[in-house]
Amino acid sequence: MEQKIDIAVIGECLIELSANGTLADTSTLNKYFGGDTVTTAVAIARLGGNVTYLTKVGNDGFSEFILSSLQKENIDTSLIKTNEEQNGMYIVSKTLDKKELLYYKRKTAATKLSIDDISEESIKKLKLVYSTGVVQSLSASSRELVRETFRIAKENDVMTAYDPNYTSCFMNSADTKEYFEEIVDYTDVIFLSLKNDASRLYEVDSMDKVMKYFWDKGVKIVVVKSHIDNGYYTGYKGDISFTEFYNTSKAIDTTASGDVFNGGFLYALTSGYSPCEAMKFASVVSGLQTQNYGAIQAIPYRDTVMENVSS
């Protein structure tokens, strides 16, 4: 029997090599998998969501590891194709004094993503499609894939969600703004960091201005992470609600907590929660993830989340 898929996440799965000390001193690197959209997909799956991941994987020594890792997380891999390019990689180390992060993302397998990798019929069966500006930055063809998938989804009443996820180390701010402009007409939900996205990309730094800016562009649900106010804002139908970051006193590693929040929010939204309820639920998911080390390793499972939501 064919598995029912509710959410499609478009992205790039990266190999993560992590060090327990500085890169200069470490003699061992631990192998994981990661990436912004992968983290979101894993969060959805661990909460019980039916999610498929759309990417291309390089036919190198890591391809089996990537596919088996996603499948172990109960993420559907039927849309993943392999090619002869290499898989992207990043190396990370974190000590009490500093964090080091190196990316190797040139001419990777996912740069070959294109609109040919998903059919209109498969999009119509979904509840929601999610992607980020990082995916659009990979190549012209991956950019077209995001745009056309969002367009088809919108025309068939399938919800769309997007995060610019502006990363200055390998993304240009002008390009990132352009990526969003070409899909804004097809976007229902947008996730923003007040500091990295709203201020740097759109030069709006008050919550009212941020909400108005995106509502005027037709985005229905605007979600903003604010470190200044230590919490999240969600704007929907003219109303703005707020919830604090969950249990920050226990946070020890905030790596990818925004991507995990997105996963929690999208799972909740497609499960019938209101945008305000989804924000509160996702705050718990993200907060629990920050209480352990590792972007993906620390993502909580549904039972743990529900215990904390109800407590």
C-alpha positions in Angstrom: 0.0 0.0 0.0 1.4 3.4 -1.0 2.3 5.6 1.9 0.3 8.8 2.3 2.6 11.8 2.1 1.4 15.1 3.5 4.5 17.3 3.4 7.3 17.6 0.7 10.6 19.2 1.8 12.9 20.3 -1.0 16.6 20.7 -0.1 20.1 19.3 0.1 21.3 16.7 2.5 24.9 17.4 3.6 27.5 15.2 5.3 28.4 16.6 8.7 31.8 15.9 10.2 32.0 17.2 13.7 34.9 17.6 16.1 34.9 17.6 19.9 37.7 20.1 20.0 39.1 22.8 17.7 39.8 21.8 14.1 43.5 22.5 14.7 43.7 20.1 17.6 41.2 17.3 16.9 42.3 13.9 15.6 38.8 12.5 15.2 35.8 13.7 13.2 32.3 12.1 13.8 30.1 11.5 10.8 26.5 12.6 10.7 24.1 14.1 8.2 22.5 17.5 8.1 21.5 20.6 6.3 18.7 23.2 7.0 15.9 21.4 5.2 16.9 17.9 6.3 16.7 19.1 10.0 13.2 20.4 9.4 12.2 17.1 7.7 13.6 15.0 10.6 11.7 17.1 13.1 8.4 16.6 11.2 9.1 12.8 10.9 9.9 12.4 14.6 6.7 14.1 15.5 4.8 11.5 13.4 4.4 13.5 10.2 4.3 11.9 6.8 7.1 13.7 4.9 9.0 13.1 1.7 12.4 14.6 1.0 13.2 15.8 -2.5 16.9 16.1 -3.4 19.7 14.6 -5.4 22.4 12.5 -3.8 25.9 12.1 -5.2 27.0 8.5 -6.1 30.0 8.6 -3.8 31.0 6.8 -0.6 28.4 8.7 1.3 25.3 8.0 -0.8 24.2 4.8 1.0 24.7 6.5 4.4 22.5 9.5 3.4 19.7 7.3 2.1 19.7 4.9 4.9 19.9 7.7 7.5 16.8 9.3 6.0 14.9 6.0 5.8 15.7 5.2 9.5 14.0 8.5 10.3 10.9 7.4 8.5 11.4 10.0 5.8 10.1 8.9 2.4 13.0 8.8 -0.2 11.1 7.9 -3.3 11.7 11.3 -4.9 15.5 11.2 -4.3 17.7 10.5 -7.4 21.4 9.9 -7.5 24.0 11.4 -9.9 27.7 11.4 -10.4 28.4 14.6 -8.6 29.8 14.7 -5.1 27.7 15.2 -1.9 28.0 18.5 -0.1 29.8 18.6 3.3 30.4 20.8 6.3 32.9 20.4 9.1 31.9 21.9 12.5 33.6 22.2 15.9 32.3 23.8 19.0 34.2 24.6 22.2 33.5 26.8 25.2 35.4 29.6 23.4 34.3 29.5 19.8 32.5 27.7 17.0 34.1 26.8 13.7 32.2 26.0 10.6 33.5 25.1 7.1 31.3 24.4 4.1 32.2 22.4 1.0 29.3 23.0 -1.4 30.7 23.6 -4.9 29.2 21.6 -7.8 27.3 19.2 -5.5 24.7 16.6 -6.5 21.8 18.9 -5.4 22.9 21.6 -7.8 21.4 19.4 -10.5 17.9 19.5 -9.0 15.3 20.6 -11.6 11.6 20.7 -12.2 11.8 17.3 -13.8 12.4 15.8 -10.4 8.7 16.1 -9.3 5.4 15.8 -11.1 2.4 17.9 -11.0 0.3 14.9 -9.9 2.5 14.2 -6.9 2.3 17.9 -5.8 -1.5 17.9 -6.0 -1.6 15.0 -3.4 0.2 17.0 -0.7 -0.9 19.2 2.1 2.2 21.4 2.1 5.5 22.1 0.3 8.5 23.6 2.1 11.8 25.0 0.9 14.4 27.7 1.7 16.5 30.3 0.1 19.5 28.1 0.6 18.0 25.6 -2.0 17.4 28.4 -4.5 21.0 29.5 -4.2 22.3 26.1 -5.3 21.7 26.6 -9.1 19.4 28.1 -11.7 17.7 24.8 -12.1 17.1 24.3 -8.3 15.8 27.9 -8.2 13.3 27.0 -11.0 12.3 23.8 -9.2 11.3 25.8 -6.0 9.5 28.4 -8.1 7.5 26.0 -10.2 6.7 23.6 -7.4 5.3 26.5 -5.3 3.3 27.8 -8.3 1.8 24.4 -9.0 1.0 23.9 -5.3 -0.6 27.3 -5.0 -2.8 26.7 -8.1 -4.0 23.4 -6.5 -4.7 24.7 -3.0 -1.6 23.0 -1.5 -0.1 25.1 1.2 3.4 26.5 0.7 6.0 27.5 3.4 9.3 29.2 3.0 12.3 30.4 5.0 14.9 32.8 3.3 17.4 31.3 5.8 19.9 34.0 4.8 23.4 32.7 5.5 26.0 35.4 4.8 28.9 32.9 4.5 27.6 31.6 1.1 24.6 33.6 0.1 24.3 37.1 -1.4 21.7 39.4 0.3 20.6 40.9 -3.0 20.1 37.4 -4.5 18.3 36.2 -1.5 15.8 39.0 -1.7 15.3 38.2 -5.4 14.7 34.5 -4.6 11.8 35.4 -2.4 10.3 38.0 -4.8 9.9 35.4 -7.5 7.9 33.1 -5.3 6.1 35.6 -3.0 2.8 35.3 -5.0 2.8 31.6 -4.2 3.8 31.7 -0.5 1.4 31.1 2.3 3.8 30.8 5.3 7.1 32.6 5.8 9.6 32.0 8.6 12.0 34.9 9.4 14.7 35.7 11.8 14.2 39.3 12.9 18.0 39.9 12.9 19.2 37.9 9.9 16.3 38.1 7.6 14.0 41.0 8.4 16.6 43.6 9.3 19.4 42.6 6.9 17.4 41.7 3.8 14.3 43.9 4.1 15.5 46.7 6.3 12.4 46.4 8.6 13.1 46.0 12.3 9.9 46.6 14.2 7.4 43.7 14.5 4.4 45.8 13.1 6.4 46.8 10.0 7.6 43.2 9.4 4.1 41.8 9.6 2.6 44.6 7.4 5.4 44.2 4.8 4.7 40.5 4.2 0.9 40.7 4.7 0.9 43.4 2.0 2.7 41.0 -0.3 0.0 38.4 0.3 1.7 36.0 2.7 -1.0 34.7 5.0 1.1 33.5 8.0 4.2 35.4 9.1 6.4 33.8 11.8 9.3 35.8 13.3 12.0 34.7 15.7 13.2 37.5 17.9 16.2 37.2 20.2 15.5 40.7 21.4 12.2 39.6 22.9 13.3 36.1 23.6 10.5 34.5 21.7 8.4 34.0 18.5 5.7 36.2 16.9 3.1 34.9 14.6 0.9 37.2 12.5 -2.3 35.9 10.9 -5.4 37.6 9.7 -4.3 41.0 11.1 -3.6 39.6 14.6 -0.1 39.2 16.2 0.5 36.6 18.9 3.7 35.9 20.9 5.2 33.0 22.8 8.5 32.9 24.7 11.4 30.6 23.8 10.8 27.4 25.8 12.8 26.7 28.9 15.9 28.7 27.8 17.6 28.1 31.2 18.3 24.5 30.1 19.6 25.4 26.6 23.1 24.1 25.9 23.3 24.0 22.0 21.1 26.2 19.8 22.5 24.8 16.5 19.6 24.5 13.9 17.0 25.3 16.5 15.2 27.6 14.0 15.0 24.7 11.4 13.6 22.4 14.2 11.0 25.1 15.1 9.9 25.2 11.4 9.4 21.4 11.4 7.4 21.6 14.6 5.3 24.4 13.2 4.6 22.7 9.9 3.7 19.4 11.5 1.3 21.2 13.8 -0.3 23.3 11.1 -0.9 20.3 8.8 -2.3 18.5 11.8 -5.1 21.0 12.4 -3.5 23.4 14.8 -4.2 27.2 14.4 -1.1 29.3 13.6 -1.0 30.5 17.2 -1.2 27.0 18.6 1.4 25.8 16.1 3.8 28.5 17.3 3.4 27.4 20.9 3.8 23.7 20.0 6.9 24.4 17.8 8.5 26.5 20.6 8.4 23.4 22.8 9.9 21.2 20.1 12.7 23.7 19.4 13.3 24.3 23.1 13.7 20.6 23.9 16.2 20.3 21.0 18.4 23.0 22.5 18.8 21.0 25.7 21.1 18.4 24.1 24.0 18.5 21.7 23.8 18.0 18.0 21.4 19.6 15.5 19.7 16.4 14.4 20.7 14.0 17.2 18.9 16.3 19.8 15.5 16.6 18.0 12.9 15.2 20.3 10.3 12.6 19.5 6.5 13.0 19.7 6.0 11.4 23.1 8.6 13.7 24.8 7.1 16.7 23.1 3.5 15.9 24.2 4.6 15.3 27.8 6.1 18.8 27.9 3.3 20.5 25.9 0.7 19.2 28.5 2.9 19.8 31.6 
